[in-house]
Each structure stands twice: as structure tokens, then as C-alpha cells.
């Protein structure tokens, strides 16, 4: 997809502003205003991303206003919120779309207004966007395929490359590109590093803790010798962990999530959840603002900015030596 040259939008008053006296952008006559649309703040992942955005705004002198919807399944309400946010003519829009298509009309409108759109957490499928005639300034997030692969590497390291037995994959919301990439990365790598481990079910958990718990219960009933569970986010992983321990199989089934949120970290420290591939959403939010402002100042920004991931285990957390741990919020 070709990149587009955007004009700066009109700066208006905002609901959340950076600290007074923070430095202006070099050469900027006005403070840039960042409109931020997240999925939901009920998930700690997005709360950490908001913190990164807030800190970057304070450091750069940008102003921002932020909206989110009730749940990460509220696709139509998110589109409505997005269209309303554009009425304030922000300098830029940072959006974490619920799926690959729900925000396309809003992005198209932003294109018409000359407002650059940043794809937060790489939720937009570029082929779909191009077909719809919309343009994305750049995407920023973790490499979700690689994150899934890291989960598989961890499972193989615990169970051994010669391990055999059934494995469960709990996907995200059906049709969501993020969850699809994580599940695919896990499945492809597991087949390489531990071919004796067989994925007997790969089911959508809809990012929901209760649904993931029920899925785990059903699979454990069918496969009492289940060896491992990979969940496409920590919320679902924690639901799986609850079921595993309730079934008296705590410590027998390796459970891995993705995100590295605060609840997952707590569970890992308690010896319940085995690991989480931390996506470092704080760093995604912070760098999204920084890179967007750099782009507005004429700097060249890559089409996709990959933020590193980190496999969190009890040992990694207790040792505290990994530099990336400072971004685990």
C-alpha cells in the first residue's frame, strides 16, 4: 500500500491534555492533538497502552483525547465512536480496530480530512484496507506470528522436543487478525520443534475468560492427558488455568498466554500460569505517539514498526535482569 502525504488537522480543545509547559514539537506552531481509539479499557492490555500514550504525550507536549468501547466485541459501537472523534478534527488518529473491517469507513473519512491514521497493535489487514480504498500511515505492534512461535518454543522447552500428546489452542475473536496470527505462529512452530505434540482443537475463545474456561473443561474431558494449552491472550489463558487447577491438573498441563498483563504476571509469580509472551503494550502506545509526531515533522517512518516481545516466566520475573521488564506494566 502506498503511503500518503497528510496535512495537519486543526487543533481543538481536548478532554485529556499533557502537562503545561511541556516542550513543543520542533517547528510546530501549535500543539498536535492525538485522537486515540482503543478497544476496551476493561482489559489490562489496553490500560497499559493508554499509560504509554499518556506518558509520550506528556514528554512531547502533545495533547490527546481517548475513547474506548465497552468490550472488544463491540465492533459497530467502535465505528460510531470513531466517526464522532473525527468531528473534533484531530492532528492524527491512533486506532486499535476490533477487526480488520469495522473501522474502514472511519479511516476513509479520516483520509478525506487529511488526518493520518496509525494502526495500533497491527489490527488492520493491509490487503483488505487497500481493496476498500483506504490508507494507513503506519502500523505498530508486536509481530503476532512470532509471538505465537515463542509460545511454541516455550512449550517445547518445558515438555521436550520428543514430547507426544494432545495440545489445545484457544483463539481470539473469530475473524480477528491478531488472534489468527498468534494461533498460526504457534501451530506452525510447534510442528517444527515438537512434532509429536498434536493440536487436537483450535477454537475461538472470543477473548473471554469464562468461554476459555469452558473450552478447557470440554477438551480436558475428551483428552484427560492434555499436555499444553496456548491461549491467544492472557485473559483466556487465566480462564484456562482456573479450569486446569479445578480439575486437579495444576502443574501437569503447560498453559501459555499472550500479552504479559498485570493479572498474568501475578498468576505466573503464584506458580499457576506457566508463561506469557509479553507484547509490551505500554511500549506500543508510547512509540506510536513518538513515531506519529516524528512523521508529522517530516521524518520517514517504516510502514510497520515491530515492538519486541518477551516470554515471561517465574524465573525471568524473579531474576529481574531482563531490560524489557521495565515496560511490563
Secondary structure, DSSP 4 states (H G I P E B T S, - for coil): ------PPPPP---SB-PPTTPPPPTT-SS--EEEEE-S-TTSHHHHHHHHHHHHHHHHHT-EEEEE--SSTT-HHHHHHHHHHHHTT--SEEEE--SSSSTTHHHHHHHHHHT-EEEEETT---HHHHHHTT---SEEEE--HHHHHHHHHHHHHHHH-TT--EEEEEEE-STT-HHHHHHHHHHHHHHHHH-TTEEEEEEEE-TT-HHHHHHHHHHHHHH-TT--EEEESSHHHHHHHHHHHHHTT-TTTSEEEEEE--HHHHHHHHTTSS-EEEE--HHHHHHHHHHHHHHHHTT----SEEEPP-EEE-HHHHHH---GGGGG--
